[in-house]
Amino acid sequence: MMNERNKTNTNETPSLPGLAQSGLAAFAANKTTVASLALLLAGGFTALAGTDNRAPEVPVDIAVSSTNKVHFHGFAIGFQIYTWNGSSWGPAVPMATLFDDEGNIVATHFAGPRWKSNSGSIVLGAVVQPTVTVDTNSIPWVRLRAVTAEGPGIFADTTFIQRVNTAGGKAPLVDGAFVGQVAQVPYIADYFFYRAANN
């Protein structure tokens, strides 16, 4: 399963509006990943996303202080995009769609890392070290601090973001064939957005 999950797609990056369809199509290309995704979705997608404001159980290294409360939770399906620089795949650039508890698209996640809601709010995050590897076959769980949060909507006044319950998204295990080669690696994750408790 690990080898199947780490196969790469070297096609050009799809546009953000078509992300949900292209993301699902990429997952559909791999039956093992589709089975895993279906199991994860059936196991709690509607129970966990959107209006569920409980903080997730996480390792202490990425916990958010009790002076902050979860105000939004979204389930992400997308890609971690890597570019071969001649010696490594370099840092990942995310491209994902966030869904609420009813399966509606509510936001996009892209380089920065940034999240932009359909209501116009946008938040830029910065990873707070350390990160935590829960599954060696998946990208780490992380805590990010909000560098900026602009506009009205679900990301207004965000203080912290957590990426947890990750599956997939790790850089390819094999070297790239040429400098500039792009690998789009499918992943899923839960994102929890926090605000100061008095907001």
C-alpha positions as CSV (number, residue, x, y, z in Angstrom):
1,M,0.0,0.0,0.0
2,M,2.9,2.4,0.7
3,N,4.3,2.0,-2.8
4,E,0.8,2.5,-4.3
5,R,0.2,5.7,-2.2
6,N,3.5,7.2,-3.3
7,K,3.1,6.9,-7.0
8,T,3.3,10.3,-8.7
9,N,1.4,12.2,-11.2
10,T,3.7,14.4,-13.4
11,N,0.9,16.2,-15.3
12,E,0.4,19.9,-14.9
13,T,-1.5,21.2,-11.8
14,P,-5.2,21.4,-12.3
15,S,-7.1,24.6,-11.7
16,L,-8.6,25.3,-8.3
17,P,-12.2,25.3,-9.5
18,G,-11.8,21.7,-10.8
19,L,-9.9,20.5,-7.8
20,A,-12.7,18.4,-6.2
21,Q,-13.3,16.5,-9.5
22,S,-9.6,16.2,-10.3
23,G,-8.7,15.1,-6.8
24,L,-11.3,12.4,-6.8
25,A,-10.2,11.3,-10.2
26,A,-6.6,11.0,-9.0
27,F,-7.8,8.9,-6.1
28,A,-10.0,6.8,-8.5
29,A,-6.8,5.9,-10.4
30,N,-5.7,3.9,-7.4
31,K,-8.2,1.4,-6.0
32,T,-6.3,0.9,-2.8
33,T,-6.4,4.6,-2.0
34,V,-10.1,4.8,-3.0
35,A,-11.0,2.0,-0.6
36,S,-9.1,3.8,2.2
37,L,-10.7,7.1,1.4
38,A,-14.2,5.6,1.3
39,L,-13.5,3.9,4.7
40,L,-12.4,7.2,6.2
41,L,-15.3,9.1,4.8
42,A,-17.8,6.5,6.0
43,G,-16.1,6.5,9.4
44,G,-17.0,10.0,10.3
45,F,-16.7,12.7,7.7
46,T,-20.2,14.1,8.4
47,A,-19.8,13.7,12.1
48,L,-16.5,15.6,12.2
49,A,-16.4,18.5,9.8
50,G,-17.9,22.0,9.8
51,T,-19.9,22.6,12.9
52,D,-18.2,20.2,15.3
53,N,-16.2,22.5,17.5
54,R,-14.4,20.0,19.7
55,A,-10.7,20.2,19.7
56,P,-9.1,17.0,18.4
57,E,-7.0,14.7,20.6
58,V,-3.4,15.4,19.6
59,P,0.1,14.9,20.9
60,V,1.1,17.7,23.3
61,D,3.7,19.0,20.8
62,I,1.0,20.4,18.5
63,A,-1.7,21.2,21.1
64,V,-3.3,24.6,21.1
65,S,-3.7,26.4,24.5
66,S,-7.1,26.5,26.2
67,T,-7.2,30.3,25.6
68,N,-8.2,29.4,22.0
69,K,-11.3,27.5,20.9
70,V,-12.1,25.6,17.7
71,H,-14.4,27.7,15.5
72,F,-14.3,25.7,12.3
73,H,-13.3,22.2,11.2
74,G,-13.0,21.2,7.5
75,F,-12.1,17.9,5.8
76,A,-9.6,18.3,3.0
77,I,-9.1,16.3,-0.1
78,G,-6.2,17.3,-2.4
79,F,-2.6,17.1,-3.3
80,Q,0.8,17.9,-1.8
81,I,2.8,19.1,-4.8
82,Y,6.5,18.5,-5.0
83,T,9.1,19.8,-7.5
84,W,12.4,17.9,-8.1
85,N,15.3,20.3,-7.8
86,G,18.1,17.8,-8.8
87,S,18.8,16.5,-5.3
88,S,15.4,16.4,-3.5
89,W,11.7,16.9,-4.0
90,G,11.9,20.2,-2.0
91,P,9.1,21.5,0.2
92,A,5.5,20.6,-0.4
93,V,2.9,23.1,-1.8
94,P,-0.6,22.2,-0.9
95,M,-3.6,22.3,-3.2
96,A,-6.8,21.1,-1.6
97,T,-10.5,21.6,-1.2
98,L,-12.1,21.8,2.3
99,F,-15.6,20.4,2.8
100,D,-18.0,21.1,5.7
101,D,-20.2,18.5,7.5
102,E,-22.7,18.4,4.7
103,G,-20.1,17.8,2.0
104,N,-20.3,21.3,0.7
105,I,-17.1,23.0,-0.6
106,V,-16.3,25.8,1.8
107,A,-12.7,26.7,1.1
108,T,-9.5,26.1,-0.8
109,H,-6.1,25.5,0.5
110,F,-3.0,26.6,-1.4
111,A,0.6,27.9,-1.3
112,G,1.6,30.0,1.6
113,P,0.1,28.0,3.3
114,R,-3.2,29.8,2.9
115,W,-6.8,29.0,3.2
116,K,-9.5,31.0,1.4
117,S,-13.2,30.6,2.3
118,N,-16.1,31.0,-0.1
119,S,-17.2,33.9,2.1
120,G,-14.0,35.8,1.3
121,S,-11.9,35.4,4.4
122,I,-8.3,34.3,4.0
123,V,-5.7,33.1,6.5
124,L,-2.0,32.7,6.1
125,G,-0.3,30.2,8.4
126,A,3.3,29.4,9.6
127,V,4.3,26.0,10.9
128,V,5.2,26.0,14.6
129,Q,7.9,23.4,15.3
130,P,8.0,20.6,16.1
131,T,5.7,18.6,13.8
132,V,4.5,15.1,14.8
133,T,4.7,12.0,12.6
134,V,1.8,9.7,13.5
135,D,1.9,7.6,10.4
136,T,5.2,7.1,8.6
137,N,3.4,6.7,5.3
138,S,1.7,10.1,5.6
139,I,2.6,13.8,6.0
140,P,3.0,14.9,9.6
141,W,0.4,16.4,11.9
142,V,1.2,20.1,12.4
143,R,0.2,23.2,14.4
144,L,0.4,26.5,12.5
145,R,0.0,30.0,13.9
146,A,-2.0,32.5,11.9
147,V,0.3,35.1,10.5
148,T,-2.6,37.1,9.0
149,A,-6.3,36.6,8.9
150,E,-8.3,38.9,6.6
151,G,-11.9,39.5,5.6
152,P,-15.3,38.4,6.9
153,G,-16.1,34.7,7.2
154,I,-15.0,31.5,8.7
155,F,-11.3,32.4,8.8
156,A,-11.7,35.8,10.4
157,D,-9.8,36.2,13.6
158,T,-8.1,32.8,13.3
159,T,-5.2,32.3,15.7
160,F,-4.1,28.8,15.1
161,I,-4.7,25.9,12.6
162,Q,-4.0,22.2,13.2
163,R,-3.6,19.6,10.4
164,V,-4.4,16.2,11.8
165,N,-5.6,12.7,10.7
166,T,-3.5,12.9,7.6
167,A,-3.3,10.1,5.0
168,G,-0.9,10.2,2.1
169,G,0.8,13.3,0.8
170,K,4.5,12.3,1.4
171,A,7.1,13.1,-1.2
172,P,7.9,10.3,-3.7
173,L,10.4,7.7,-2.5
174,V,12.2,7.7,-5.9
175,D,14.3,10.5,-7.3
176,G,12.9,12.7,-10.0
177,A,13.8,12.1,-13.7
178,F,14.6,15.7,-14.4
179,V,14.9,19.1,-12.7
180,G,11.5,20.7,-12.5
181,Q,9.6,17.5,-12.6
182,V,6.3,17.9,-10.6
183,A,4.8,15.2,-8.5
184,Q,1.2,15.7,-7.2
185,V,0.7,13.3,-4.3
186,P,-2.9,12.8,-3.1
187,Y,-3.7,13.4,0.6
188,I,-6.5,13.9,3.0
189,A,-6.5,15.6,6.3
190,D,-8.7,17.3,8.9
191,Y,-8.0,21.1,9.5
192,F,-9.1,22.7,12.8
193,F,-9.2,26.5,12.9
194,Y,-9.0,28.3,16.3
195,R,-9.9,31.7,17.6
196,A,-9.1,33.4,20.9
197,A,-11.6,32.1,23.5
198,N,-13.1,35.6,24.0
199,N,-13.9,36.0,20.2
